Each structure stands twice: as C-alpha cells, then as structure tokens.
Amino acid sequence: MMHKNRVWCAGAVASSQELAEKLTGTTWTLCTGFYVVGHEEYLFLNDATHEDGAAEIGVVKRMSDGFLQVESITFSWLTSSKALSYIEMALAGEFDSQGHPIKVFLEAPEYHSCWLCV
C-alpha cells in the first residue's frame, strides 16, 4: 500500500460480481474500501493517489495478528469480467503466498469521517 497513514472505511458488497462492477465502473473517494459478504477477511482498499487517477486497489487479508497485503490491482484498466477473475482468485487465497505484513487503519462506517470524504 502506498498510503501508510490513510484511514479506510470498508463496506459490504453482496457478491464478487457486484464488487467487480463497482471497482471498474465507478470512481470512489480515496478512503473507500470493500469486502465481499462471506469473505470478510479480504479487503479491497482504494490505494489511488487521486480520484481522477487510476483506480489502484490494495487487496489485503485480515489475519489474527494484523494484515497482509496480498496484491495490488489497477481495476480501472480492467473489464468487469477480468476484474471478477482477479477478485475470485484473491478470495480463493491464490495471492496469499506473496503477501507481506502491513498496517491498515479501518473505521466503522458510523464513525468514519475524514478529509478525503467530507
């Protein structure tokens, strides 16, 4: 992750397909993150440098003792079907072996308010 001090707020999406459509078809605030229901251990966190830039998403796995960044994917360059393929690979743990520990700052939606989203 490029942004060591960014605070994210991750929201649930119902399916991998929905996440693929959101990440390839919408511009998000820089503090936005998602997880797929049933796969809450994997977070897809906006790691872009600007809302108008490429949608760089850090794929992070929540562990019992912290977080691993397992991949970084530029979703704005992908079709929805290719994005779906990468999401499903991540959720299946196919990127886990290349993960490295990172610090992630998350806030619950009811408490989140930062300069990136206000």
Backbone torsions as a table, in degrees:
resi	resn	phi	psi	omega
1	MET	NA	134.4	-179.9
2	MET	-76.0	-28.7	-171.4
3	HIS	-104.8	99.2	-172.8
4	LYS	-74.5	-22.3	-175.7
5	ASN	-116.8	8.1	-179.6
6	ARG	-69.4	144.1	175.5
7	VAL	-108.5	127.6	-178.3
8	TRP	-110.2	157.8	172.7
9	CYS	-126.9	114.0	-175.8
10	ALA	-100.8	131.1	178.4
11	GLY	-112.6	157.1	-178.4
12	ALA	-81.6	143.0	167.4
13	VAL	-123.5	150.4	-171.8
14	ALA	-74.2	-28.0	-173.9
15	SER	-152.0	164.6	174.8
16	SER	-61.6	-39.4	179.3
17	GLN	-60.9	-44.8	178.5
18	GLU	-61.6	-41.3	178.7
19	LEU	-63.8	-43.4	179.0
20	ALA	-58.7	-42.6	179.7
21	GLU	-66.8	-40.6	179.3
22	LYS	-65.1	-42.9	-174.9
23	LEU	-76.6	-23.9	179.7
24	THR	-99.3	-16.7	-172.3
25	GLY	-115.5	0.3	-175.0
26	THR	-139.8	146.6	171.8
27	THR	-92.9	133.0	-175.3
28	TRP	-117.4	153.8	172.5
29	THR	-61.7	157.0	-172.6
30	LEU	-69.6	-13.2	-179.5
31	CYS	-100.5	10.1	-175.9
32	THR	-83.9	140.6	174.2
33	GLY	-142.6	163.5	-179.7
34	PHE	-139.9	160.2	167.4
35	TYR	-144.6	152.7	179.6
36	VAL	-92.7	131.0	179.0
37	VAL	-55.4	130.4	-177.0
38	GLY	94.2	-10.6	179.2
39	HIS	-133.6	45.7	-173.8
40	GLU	-62.0	-16.9	-179.7
41	GLU	-74.0	-16.1	178.7
42	TYR	-105.4	124.1	178.5
43	LEU	-111.7	142.8	176.2
44	PHE	-115.6	101.9	-169.6
45	LEU	-110.0	133.5	179.5
46	ASN	-65.3	117.7	179.8
47	ASP	-116.7	18.4	-179.2
48	ALA	-68.8	160.2	178.0
49	THR	-89.6	-19.8	-178.2
50	HIS	-160.1	147.8	179.4
51	GLU	-60.4	-29.0	-178.6
52	ASP	-87.3	-2.0	-178.8
53	GLY	-94.1	-169.1	178.7
54	ALA	-65.2	141.7	-179.9
55	ALA	-81.8	86.8	179.2
56	GLU	-89.6	122.8	-176.2
57	ILE	-119.6	124.1	174.2
58	GLY	-84.8	128.3	176.5
59	VAL	-96.9	119.6	-171.3
60	VAL	-124.5	136.2	176.5
61	LYS	-106.6	127.3	176.8
62	ARG	-79.4	125.1	178.9
63	MET	-112.3	171.2	179.5
64	SER	-65.7	-25.1	-176.9
65	ASP	-116.3	17.3	178.9
66	GLY	147.0	-146.8	-176.0
67	PHE	-131.9	148.7	171.6
68	LEU	-118.3	132.2	168.7
69	GLN	-86.8	119.9	-175.8
70	VAL	-103.1	-17.2	-179.8
71	GLU	-167.7	162.7	171.8
72	SER	-136.7	123.7	-172.8
73	ILE	-128.0	133.0	175.6
74	THR	-89.6	91.6	-174.5
75	PHE	-70.8	-26.1	-178.8
76	SER	-66.8	-14.3	179.4
77	TRP	-96.4	1.1	-173.5
78	LEU	-109.7	154.2	167.2
79	THR	-76.5	163.2	178.5
80	SER	-61.6	-37.4	-179.5
81	SER	-69.2	-38.5	177.1
82	LYS	-69.1	-39.4	176.6
83	ALA	-60.3	-42.9	178.4
84	LEU	-59.2	-41.3	178.6
85	SER	-60.7	-46.5	178.7
86	TYR	-64.9	-40.5	179.2
87	ILE	-61.9	-46.2	-179.6
88	GLU	-65.0	-35.4	175.2
89	MET	-63.4	-43.6	179.5
90	ALA	-62.4	-46.5	-178.3
91	LEU	-66.8	-23.7	177.1
92	ALA	-84.0	-2.3	178.0
93	GLY	83.8	13.4	-175.5
94	GLU	-69.4	-17.2	179.0
95	PHE	-102.6	-5.3	-172.2
96	ASP	-56.8	-35.8	-174.9
97	SER	-66.8	-20.4	179.1
98	GLN	-96.9	8.3	-177.5
99	GLY	-70.4	151.5	175.2
100	HIS	-135.6	146.3	-176.5
101	PRO	-63.6	140.1	175.2
102	ILE	-143.7	165.0	172.8
103	LYS	-98.3	134.6	178.0
104	VAL	-128.9	133.5	178.1
105	PHE	-109.1	113.7	-179.4
106	LEU	-115.5	144.9	172.4
107	GLU	-127.6	144.4	175.6
108	ALA	-67.4	147.7	-177.9
109	PRO	-53.0	-37.4	-177.7
110	GLU	-70.5	-14.9	179.5
111	TYR	-111.9	-8.4	-172.8
112	HIS	-82.7	128.6	171.4
113	SER	-161.2	114.2	-179.0
114	CYS	-134.6	173.3	-177.6
115	TRP	-68.3	-16.5	179.8
116	LEU	-79.9	-21.9	-174.9
117	CYS	-119.9	-1.7	-179.8
118	VAL	-99.2	NA	NA
